[in-house]
Amino acid sequence: MAVGARDYIDKLLVKKYADEKVDNHEAMESMVDPNKMLDAMNDVAEIQRNMFMLSQRLYSTCYAINAKARYKERKAVGEEG
């Protein structure tokens, strides 16, 4: 894959924008400390992971309770009939 102008239109565009000033994002100072931002993102991810694990644990507990209730119900119906 070649880099650079390949046809006439590309060459004209390169010529037109060659002297344009652009923002150098690496030279700019951020208003937010990147380490604090990454720490906050890590905290949010950890909270979401914990909420998911709690949700899964609650689901399995409710499933076990319902299964036990259905088993007792079927066992009681079977004994009567």
MITOR-517383 format. One record per residue: residue in one letter; residue number from 1; x, y, z of N, C-alpha, C in turn. Coordinates in nm, 4 decimals, m for minus. Layout:
// MITOR-517383
A	NUM	X	Y	Z	X	Y	Z	X	Y	Z
...
//
This chain:
// MITOR-517383
M	1	0.0845	m0.1165	0.0000	0.0000	0.0000	0.0000	0.0896	0.1236	0.0000
A	2	0.0770	0.2049	m0.0994	0.1617	0.3224	m0.1149	0.1058	0.4397	m0.0353
V	3	0.1962	0.5237	0.0125	0.1568	0.6443	0.0848	0.1960	0.7621	m0.0019
G	4	0.1050	0.8563	m0.0178	0.1342	0.9756	m0.0970	0.0333	0.9938	m0.2084
A	5	0.0516	1.1028	m0.2812	m0.0406	1.1367	m0.3893	m0.0171	1.0450	m0.5079
R	6	m0.1269	0.9872	m0.5607	m0.1140	0.8950	m0.6732	m0.1657	0.9542	m0.8043
D	7	m0.2634	1.0423	m0.7961	m0.3155	1.1002	m0.9201	m0.3170	1.2528	m0.9104
Y	8	m0.3667	1.3162	m1.0126	m0.3618	1.4620	m1.0244	m0.4392	1.5297	m0.9109
I	9	m0.5569	1.4795	m0.8775	m0.6386	1.5409	m0.7722	m0.5681	1.5286	m0.6370
D	10	m0.5122	1.4119	m0.6089	m0.4384	1.3949	m0.4839	m0.3203	1.4910	m0.4758
K	11	m0.2502	1.5095	m0.5863	m0.1358	1.6008	m0.5869	m0.1809	1.7433	m0.5605
L	12	m0.2940	1.7834	m0.6178	m0.3461	1.9182	m0.5926	m0.3869	1.9360	m0.4463
L	13	m0.4478	1.8344	m0.3895	m0.4867	1.8423	m0.2491	m0.3647	1.8508	m0.1583
V	14	m0.2618	1.7737	m0.1893	m0.1385	1.7796	m0.1108	m0.0778	1.9182	m0.1201
K	15	m0.0755	1.9739	m0.2389	m0.0196	2.1076	m0.2600	m0.1002	2.2128	m0.1830
K	16	m0.2340	2.2000	m0.1845	m0.3210	2.2974	m0.1187	m0.3039	2.2942	0.0333
Y	17	m0.2974	2.1743	0.0911	m0.2948	2.1618	0.2369	m0.1552	2.1449	0.2945
A	18	m0.0509	2.1595	0.2155	0.0858	2.1392	0.2631	0.1248	2.2405	0.3700
D	19	0.0789	2.3629	0.3573	0.1194	2.4687	0.4501	0.0149	2.4975	0.5572
E	20	m0.0915	2.4191	0.5637	m0.1958	2.4418	0.6644	m0.1437	2.4075	0.8036
K	21	m0.1876	2.4847	0.9001	m0.1522	2.4588	1.0398	m0.2571	2.3655	1.0997
V	22	m0.2112	2.2675	1.1724	m0.3013	2.1749	1.2389	m0.2635	2.1678	1.3863
D	23	m0.3593	2.1244	1.4669	m0.3326	2.1095	1.6097	m0.2467	1.9862	1.6318
N	24	m0.1403	2.0054	1.7054	m0.0572	1.8924	1.7433	m0.1062	1.8460	1.8802
H	25	m0.1810	1.7374	1.8835	m0.2435	1.6925	2.0065	m0.1433	1.6451	2.1102
E	26	m0.0261	1.6042	2.0666	0.0737	1.5601	2.1626	0.1348	1.6787	2.2365
A	27	0.1359	1.7968	2.1738	0.1939	1.9142	2.2365	0.0924	1.9858	2.3259
M	28	m0.0361	1.9534	2.3105	m0.1397	2.0199	2.3895	m0.1452	1.9606	2.5298
E	29	m0.1801	2.0457	2.6254	m0.1937	1.9990	2.7624	m0.3398	1.9654	2.7869
S	30	m0.3646	1.8498	2.8400	m0.5002	1.8043	2.8638	m0.5563	1.8688	2.9893
M	31	m0.6880	1.8944	2.9877	m0.7524	1.9510	3.1055	m0.7776	1.8438	3.2107
V	32	m0.7749	1.7176	3.1696	m0.7983	1.6071	3.2611	m0.6704	1.5244	3.2700
D	33	m0.6329	1.4944	3.3931	m0.5142	1.4116	3.4135	m0.5434	1.2703	3.3616
P	34	m0.4639	1.2211	3.2667	m0.4923	1.0895	3.2086	m0.4898	0.9762	3.3115
N	35	m0.4036	0.9858	3.4112	m0.3982	0.8800	3.5125	m0.5252	0.8772	3.5957
K	36	m0.5777	0.9963	3.6296	m0.7039	1.0012	3.7051	m0.8188	0.9480	3.6205
M	37	m0.8165	0.9795	3.4916	m0.9218	0.9315	3.4013	m0.9175	0.7797	3.3913
L	38	m0.7980	0.7240	3.3768	m0.7852	0.5788	3.3686	m0.8255	0.5115	3.4990
D	39	m0.7919	0.5751	3.6118	m0.8352	0.5205	3.7411	m0.9872	0.5212	3.7523
A	40	m1.0504	0.6298	3.7082	m1.1966	0.6374	3.7129	m1.2599	0.5328	3.6215
M	41	m1.2040	0.5145	3.5022	m1.2556	0.4134	3.4100	m1.2386	0.2731	3.4691
N	42	m1.1260	0.2508	3.5355	m1.1013	0.1211	3.5989	m1.2023	0.0962	3.7108
D	43	m1.2324	0.2002	3.7886	m1.3312	0.1868	3.8959	m1.4691	0.1515	3.8406
V	44	m1.5084	0.2190	3.7334	m1.6386	0.1917	3.6718	m1.6439	0.0486	3.6191
A	45	m1.5361	0.0047	3.5554	m1.5318	m0.1326	3.5032	m1.5397	m0.2338	3.6164
E	46	m1.4721	m0.2051	3.7273	m1.4756	m0.2971	3.8408	m1.6155	m0.3035	3.9017
I	47	m1.6817	m0.1894	3.9117	m1.8187	m0.1870	3.9647	m1.9117	m0.2658	3.8739
Q	48	m1.8993	m0.2469	3.7429	m1.9842	m0.3204	3.6492	m1.9582	m0.4708	3.6577
R	49	m1.8328	m0.5091	3.6707	m1.7992	m0.6511	3.6829	m1.8596	m0.7093	3.8107
N	50	m1.8500	m0.6358	3.9212	m1.9070	m0.6828	4.0473	m2.0594	m0.6914	4.0396
M	51	m2.1230	m0.5929	3.9751	m2.2687	m0.5967	3.9606	m2.3107	m0.7163	3.8757
F	52	m2.2346	m0.7475	3.7740	m2.2656	m0.8626	3.6900	m2.2527	m0.9921	3.7695
M	53	m2.1466	m1.0033	3.8497	m2.1282	m1.1243	3.9292	m2.2396	m1.1379	4.0332
L	54	m2.2797	m1.0267	4.0940	m2.3917	m1.0314	4.1883	m2.5206	m1.0725	4.1188
S	55	m2.5411	m1.0204	3.9992	m2.6606	m1.0554	3.9220	m2.6627	m1.2044	3.8912
Q	56	m2.5499	m1.2591	3.8520	m2.5419	m1.4015	3.8223	m2.5663	m1.4860	3.9474
R	57	m2.5106	m1.4427	4.0584	m2.5298	m1.5157	4.1842	m2.6766	m1.5106	4.2267
L	58	m2.7397	m1.3941	4.2128	m2.8813	m1.3809	4.2463	m2.9673	m1.4681	4.1558
Y	59	m2.9341	m1.4702	4.0262	m3.0085	m1.5534	3.9316	m2.9994	m1.7012	3.9706
S	60	m2.8787	m1.7480	4.0024	m2.8638	m1.8904	4.0350	m2.9325	m1.9237	4.1672
T	61	m2.9297	m1.8319	4.2629	m2.9979	m1.8548	4.3907	m3.1489	m1.8618	4.3701
C	62	m3.2037	m1.7676	4.2942	m3.3476	m1.7691	4.2667	m3.3869	m1.8947	4.1891
Y	63	m3.3042	m1.9362	4.0961	m3.3315	m2.0568	4.0196	m3.3359	m2.1790	4.1120
A	64	m3.2403	m2.1862	4.2049	m3.2356	m2.2996	4.2980	m3.3580	m2.3001	4.3899
I	65	m3.3987	m2.1837	4.4381	m3.5168	m2.1747	4.5255	m3.6423	m2.2164	4.4501
N	66	m3.6578	m2.1672	4.3276	m3.7747	m2.2041	4.2473	m3.7752	m2.3532	4.2132
A	67	m3.6592	m2.4084	4.1823	m3.6506	m2.5505	4.1494	m3.6875	m2.6354	4.2709
K	68	m3.6390	m2.5941	4.3873	m3.6714	m2.6687	4.5091	m3.8210	m2.6617	4.5383
A	69	m3.8821	m2.5441	4.5191	m4.0257	m2.5298	4.5426	m4.1056	m2.6157	4.4441
R	70	m4.0653	m2.6187	4.3209	m4.1354	m2.7014	4.2209	m4.1198	m2.8502	4.2523
Y	71	m4.0007	m2.8881	4.2994	m3.9776	m3.0284	4.3335	m4.0680	m3.0704	4.4493
K	72	m4.0754	m2.9838	4.5515	m4.1614	m3.0152	4.6658	m4.3076	m3.0206	4.6233
E	73	m4.3456	m2.9275	4.5326	m4.4845	m2.9238	4.4856	m4.5189	m3.0507	4.4090
R	74	m4.4300	m3.0939	4.3216	m4.4548	m3.2159	4.2449	m4.4546	m3.3398	4.3349
K	75	m4.3653	m3.3396	4.4328	m4.3569	m3.4529	4.5249	m4.4866	m3.4613	4.6074
A	76	m4.5383	m3.3460	4.6509	m4.6614	m3.3432	4.7298	m4.7801	m3.3877	4.6440
V	77	m4.7866	m3.3459	4.5185	m4.8945	m3.3860	4.4276	m4.8847	m3.5343	4.4002
G	78	m4.7660	m3.5877	4.3868	m4.7457	m3.7295	4.3583	m4.7863	m3.8173	4.4757
E	79	m4.7658	m3.7690	4.5967	m4.8006	m3.8467	4.7145	m4.9511	m3.8541	4.7347
E	80	m5.0205	m3.7430	4.6985	m5.1661	m3.7420	4.7160	m5.2363	m3.8318	4.6164
G	81	m5.1875	m3.8335	4.4905	m5.2585	m3.9034	4.3846	m5.2206	m4.0417	4.3682
//
